[in-house]
Amino acid sequence: MVAPMTGRERLQAVLDREPVDRLSWTTLVDSRTRSPMPDEARELPVLDFYRHVGCDILQFGNYGLPEDLRVQLVRGIHPFEEKRSRSGDTVVRERTTAWGTLTAVSQNGHPTRYPVGSLDEVRLLTRVWQESRFEEHPDARAAARRLIEAIGDDGLYFPTLPPSPVQQLIEVEMGLERFYHFLQDHPAEMAALLDAMHQGRKQQYEVAARSAPSPALIAVENTSSTLTSPDVYRRHTLPQIRDYVEIVHRHGKKLILHMCGKLRHLLEVIGHTGADGINALTPPDVGDCPLEHALDILGDDLMMMGGILQPEAFHTPGAAKKDIWRLLDELYTPRLRRANLVLWVQADGIPTPLWKFLAVREWMEQNA
């Protein structure tokens, strides 16, 4: 009798596009996720919680980890002094340079004021990136080994990297309207900014790919056709992602793109990045891309290292176990059972009863 795979072996097999012994699933939780759970589940160390619910541990960067297990692979050397202040749920971040200050305000982690709102601030941010450099954190390899040892045979650690320049500007620095205003009205200044950011990102990828003792890295792109068009992606993001893929591959690792938005109209151009897979590919109604549609466009060799279980159904307040089981019955067509798929039960930041995870575990055990 062949011994069952460990979580680490199962995830590695999906990475290598090799057969697995049973369907693979994972989840991602934090203290808010576990807030409605009984004390014995809520107080478990997070890795032990994953073991308790029976999923393969796909550790997404530092998300949900206690301080003693967090890993910093890359250290930035910047021409600014950074100050953060908090008042309730509001955080103010100031980056003060010899040439000016960039101020951002967020509430509950979401921007309420972007730091770049004028052409002078575009130029300031460009200079910040031009004067920045990135190096390996002194504790990078030892910290990564500690985390990998803590995960053990139950899964894999996937370091995460910040977004490529277009996504970074839209999500963090400018917002959607200002990004396209500057791109249209000030193309030379935006080209200089995008290039400076890209050179910095390449340094970060080089350091992370060299220092991380992991088989793959995840680029946290959050790509969506609500933020970028196929043409903008093709002109600006595609060549940058290709560079990151080349760096990661040169170090013998794979690059997975985290794309949790609406992807149906972007899939064809994303297919030209050379990336090894997509994380958080999201079906309707939150996204617009059924997992089988992604296979139709990108081919059955596509690796979905975290295709999301339909979140609006999983999190329906009145849902019962039979509803979750029906959702899984409908999802796992014969084609998806053969696919290179790790199903991701999305729960990060969302209060979720323990029984829902246990319902997924029970279905998986009965449908291996």
N, C-alpha and C positions, 0 to 999 in steps of 0.2 A: 504493500500500500504506500502510495506517495504521500509524504508529509505535506500538510497545507503550507502555502506560502506565508511568510511573515508580512506585515504591512510594508516594511522596507522593500522586500523582494517584489511585492505586488506593484507598488508604485514605480519601482525601477523597471519592471517589465512593461508597464504602460509607456514609460519614457522611451524604452527601447523598441516599442511597437511589437512586443512579443506576447504570446498567450498568457493569460492569468488563470488562476485556479477558481476564481469566483469574481463576481462583480465588485468593483472597488468604489468606495464612497468615503467622503470626508466631510468635515464641517469646520467652522471657524467661530469661536465664541469669545466673549469678554464678560466683564462683571455685569454689564447691563443685560446681556443675553441670559445669564443665569439668575437674575434677580428674582423671578417668581418660583424658583426651584426649592425643594426641601433643603434644609441646612446641610445634610450630608453630601448632596451633589453640588451645592453652591460653594462649599468650602474646600472641595477637592482642589489640589494643584491642577492647573489647566491641562497639562499633559495627561494626568491621571483621569481627568474628566473625559478626555477623548478615548482613553482606554475603557472607561466605564460604559460609554455608549457604543463601543465596539467598532468605531470607524478606523480607517487607516489615517495616520497622522501626516497631513500635508501642512507642515508649519510654514505659514505665509509670513516670511520675514520675522519681525519682532511682535507681530500682532497678538495681543492677549497675554504675552509672556510677563512673568515677574522680572524685576530689575536684575536679579542675579543670573538670569538666563538670556538676557538681551545681548545682541551682537551688533557692534559697530565695525563694519569692514573698512569704511572710507572716512577719512578726516579731511575736512575742507580748511584751507588757509585763505582767509578772505580779507579784503581791504576795508572792513567795517567792524564796528563794535555793535553787538546785538543786545537789545534790552527787551525783555518781555514783562508785561504787567497784567494782572488779572483782577477783574472785579465781577464776582459771580460767574456767569457763563461767558463773559466777554473777555477776550484776550487782545491786547495791543502789542504788536511786534514792531520795533523800530530798528532799522539798520542804518547806522550813522557813519558816514564816510567823510573824507576831507572835502568832498565835492557837493555834499548834500545828504539828506535823510530820506529814506523810503519807509513809509508808515502803513501798516496793514492792521485791520481790525476784523476779528472774527467772533461769532457767537455760536456756541455749541459746535465748534469746529467748522462752521461755514462762513465764508467771507461776507462781511457787511461793508467793508471798504477795501478796495484793491490798492496796492502801493503805487502803481503806475497809472497816472491819469493825464499826463501831459507829455509833449515831445521832449522836454528837458529831462523828465524822469525816464523816458525811453533811453536817452543817451546816458543817463546816470546808471541805469541797470546794465547797459552794454559795458560801461567801464568797470563796473563791479565784476562782471564775468571775465572780462579781459585780464583783470588783475588777480583773479582767484586761481588757485591750483589745488590739486587733490592728491592725497597720499594715503598709504595704508595705515590704518589705526594701529598703534603699538600692540594692542591686545586682540587684534582681529582674529588671528588663527587660533589662539588659545580659547577665546570666547566661543568661537564656532565649534571647536571640539567639545567644549563643555555642553553646549546645546545638543549636539549630535549624540553625545553619550547619554544625555538625559532622555532623548527620544528612543534610543536603542533600536531594537529590531521592529518597533511598531510604526515606523514611518521615515520620512525624509524631511530635511530642512532645506527650504528654498529661499535664499536671500532675495530681497526685493530692492529694486532700483527706482528712482523717481522718474517722472514722465519725461518724454522727449520734449524739445523746446516749444512746439506749438501747443501741446497739451498743458505744459507748465504755465505758459503765458495766459491761456484761457482760464485754467482752473485756479491759479494762485496769484498771478501778478497783475493781470489787466481785466479779466472778465471777457465775456464773449463780444459785446458791442465794441469796446475799445480796441480789442485785438484786430477786428476786421476794419475798423476805422483807420487805425495806424497802417495796417497792411495795404489798404487801398490808397491812402493819401500820402503816406511817407514810406514808399517801398525801399529806398536806399537805407534809411535808418533801421527799418525792420530787418533788412537783409543782414546788416552788420550785427544786430542783436541776436538774430537766430544763429548766425555763424559763431559768435562768441559763446553762446550757450552750448552749441553743439560740440565745440572744442573741449569745453569743460566736461560735458557729459561723457565724451569719449575717454577722458582721463578717469572718470569714475568707473566706467565699465571696465577699463583696463585693470584698475586696482582690484575691483570686486571679483572679476573673473580669475585673476591671478591668485588671490588670497583665499577665496571661499573653498573649503573642502566639500563642495556639494556638486551633484551631477548636473544641476540646472539653476538658472536664475530667472526671476520673474520681473519683467518690466511693467510697472504699475501705470499703464497708459490711460485707463478709463475711457478709451476711445468710443465715440458715438457719432452717428450721422446727424444728431441734433447739435453737435459742436463743430463738425468739419465736413466738408463735401469730398467726394471722391477726387475731384480735381485738386483741391487744396492739399489733400493727403498725398496725392501722387507727386505734386511739385515740391512740397516742403518736408513731409514726414517720412515718406518712403525711403529716400536716399539716406536719411539719418538712421532709421531702423536697420537698414542694410549694413551700415557701418557698425552698429552695435552687435548685430548678429555675427559679423565677421570677427570682431574682437573676441566674443564669447566662444565661438567655434575654434578659434586659434588656440584657446586654452583648454580645448577638449570638453567643453560643456555645452549644454543646450540653452536656448533662450525662449522663454514662454511669454507671450504678450497677455497681460491682464486687460481685458476689454469687456466691461460690464454694461455697456450701453446698447444702443440700437445699431446693429452691424449689417443688416441685410444688404444695404446699398454700398457697403464698403468692403465686403468680403473679397471681391475679385482683386482689388488693388492690394489688400492685405496679403493675399496669396503670393505677391511678388516680393515680400520682404525677406523671404528665406528663413523666417522664424520657425521654430520647431513645433509650436502648438499655441493654442489659445486657452487662457484661463478665464473662467466666469462668463463663458458664452451664454447669453441670457435669452430664453424663449419669451413669447408673449405671456402676459400682458405688460410686464415690466420692460422687457426687451422686445425685439421684433424678429428674432432669428431662431426658429426651431432647430434643434441639434441636427436633425436629418437634412435640413436645408443647407447647413454648413457643409455637410458631407457631399451634397449635390454639387456645390460650387467648388469646393477645395479638394474633393476626392476622399475616398474611404480610408486613405492613409493618414488623414488629419488626426492629430493628437489633441484631445480636449481634456486638458489637465485641470479639471474643475469646470465641467458644464453644470450650470446651476439648475437645481430642482425648482420647478415653477414656484417662485417665492410667494406670489399673492395667494396661491392655493394652500401652500404649507402653513402660512401665517393667518389664514382666515380664522377669526376668533371662535366660530362655531364648529370648526372642523373636528371630525372624529377620526379614530384610527382607520375606519373603513374608507374614509375619503383620501387619506394619505396613501393607503394601499392601492386604491383605484388610480390615483395619480401615478404611482410607480408602475402599475400594470400597463397604463397607457403609454408611459414614457419608453419603457424597455421593449421596443419592437425587436424582432430578430436581428435587424441591421445594427441597432444600437448595442445589442448584446455582444456583437462581434467587434464593435468599434474600440478604438484606443481611448477609452473614456474613464475618467474618475468623476463621479457625480459629487457635486458640492451642495450640501444642504445649507443654504445661506441663512445665517443667524447672527452675524456680527452686528452688535448694536441694537438688536431687536429682542425685547423680553420674550422668552420662549419657554413653555412648560417642558419639563423633562420628558414627559410621556411621548412627545412628538419624535424626539430622537430615538427613543426606545422602539417606537412603532416602525421607524425606518430600519433599525437594526433587525427587528423581528422579520420584516419583509425580506430583507437581504438574506437572512439565514434560511428562510424557507424557499428562496428563489435562486440560490447559488448555482 
